[in-house]
Amino acid sequence: MEDAKKLIIELFSELAKIHGLNKSVGAVYAILYLSDKPLTISDVMEELKISKGNVSMSLKKLEDLGFVKKVWIKGERKNYYEAVDGFISMKDIAKKKYYLINKTYDQLKKLENNDEKMKKNIEQLYRMKRISEKILELFDELEKGEDIKMT
């Protein structure tokens, strides 16, 4: 089990790096993901052998992203945390990115800018918008359990 646990911690640490986050953000998520019960900051610190500040900042980032939530436990004064379903959170992040890109694209299109450089930027933004739409379609297909078609 320890080897499997280490592999999962490494996986989430590397995934965090890919998304521009600190490796410890991924490691903290991994510990919560692997746990069968909510954990405190102290529990995570002990498990990963990292500082309280690092754990606190990582938990805050994970909460902001929707990957972790606080859990109330009757009779306890400490904050407890648990992982949220990763695919749903990833889809939510993809939706937020899409809406931001789409909103900016729509606003830029309304400006009717004749600058050639700006026209190229708007074209690139349009491609980003289309890619974001395709990503959301893939998430929908995954949720439905359908085969993914890359066309």
N, C-alpha and C positions, 0 to 999 in steps of 0.2 A: 504493500500500500504506500509506503514512503516514497518509493521510486515513481509510482504513478502520480502521487501528489506533487513531487518535484517537477515532473514533466508538465503537469497542468499549470503550475505556478509559472514555469518558464514560458509556456504558450501564451498565457494572458499577459505576462510582462512584455513579451515581444509584440503582441497585438496592440498593447498600449503605446509602445514606441512608434509603431506604424501610424497611429492616429495622433502623433505629436504629444503624447502624454508621457509622464515619468514612468519608468518601469515599476516603481513601487505602487502606482495606481493599479496596474494590472495584477500585481502580486496580492494586494489587499482584496481586490475583487475575487481572485482565485480562492483565497482562504474562505471568504464568505460563500462563494459558489459551492465549495466542497463541504461546507459545514451542514450538518443536519439540524442545527439550531442557531438562533440568532447569537451574535457575538458582541462583546464590548470592545472598546479601544484597547484595553489591557490584554484581552484574549488575542487580538490580532498582533499586538506588539510582541507578546511572548512567542507566538507562532512563527513570526517572520524575523524576530530579533532586530527590529528597527525602532526608531525613536517615536515617542508619542506625537510630536509635531508632524512627523512624516505621515503617520497613520491618520491623524486628524485632517491634514490637508488632502490626503488621498480620498478619505471618506467624503469630504466636502465636494470634491470634484466628481466623484462617482454619484453622489446624490444629485448634483446639478445636472448630470447627464442622464439621470433616470435609471442607472444600473443598480443602485443600492437604495434601500429605504430604512428609516428608523422604525423600530418596533417597540411598543410599550409592553413591558412584562409586569404583571400585577405584583406589588410589593417590592419592586426594585426601583432604585433611584438613578441608576446608571442608564446611559443610552445604549441600546442594543441595535444592531444592524443586521440586515440580511440582504442577499443578492436578489435582484429582480430578474425575471426571465430575459435572457440576453437578446434573443431574436426580436422580441417586441421592442425593447429599448433601441436596438440598432435600427429598426424600421422607423421608430419615432425620430431618431437623429436624422435619418435620410429624408423624412418628411420635412423636418425643420430646414434642412439645407435646401430642399427643393423650393419651399415657400419663399425663402430668402432670395434665392437665385431668380425665381419667377417674378417676384415683386420688383426687384432691381431691373430685370430685363424689361418688364412692362413700363416702368418709369422712364428708362432710357429711350425706349421706342417712341414715347410721347414727346420727347424733347426735339425730335426731328433735327438732329445734329448733322451738319454737312461735312464735318471733319472726317477725312478718310481713315485716320488712325482710330477714331472713336467708332466708326462703322465696323472696322475689323474687330474691335473689342466687343461690340454688340453681337457680332456674328459668333465670336467665341463663347459669349455668354449664352447665346441660343443653343450651341452645341452642349454646353454644360447642363442647360435646362432639359434637353432631350435625353441626355445620359441619366440625369436624376429621375426622369419619368420612367425610363427603362428599369432602373434599380428598384423603384417602387413597385413596378409591375412584377418583377422577380420575387420580391417579398410577398406580394399577394399570392403568387403561384405557389410559393413555399408553404404559406399558411393553409392553402387549399389542398396541399399534397399532390398537386399536379406535376407532370413532367415539365422541366424547364426547357423552353425552346429559345435558342440563341439566335433568332432571326429578326 
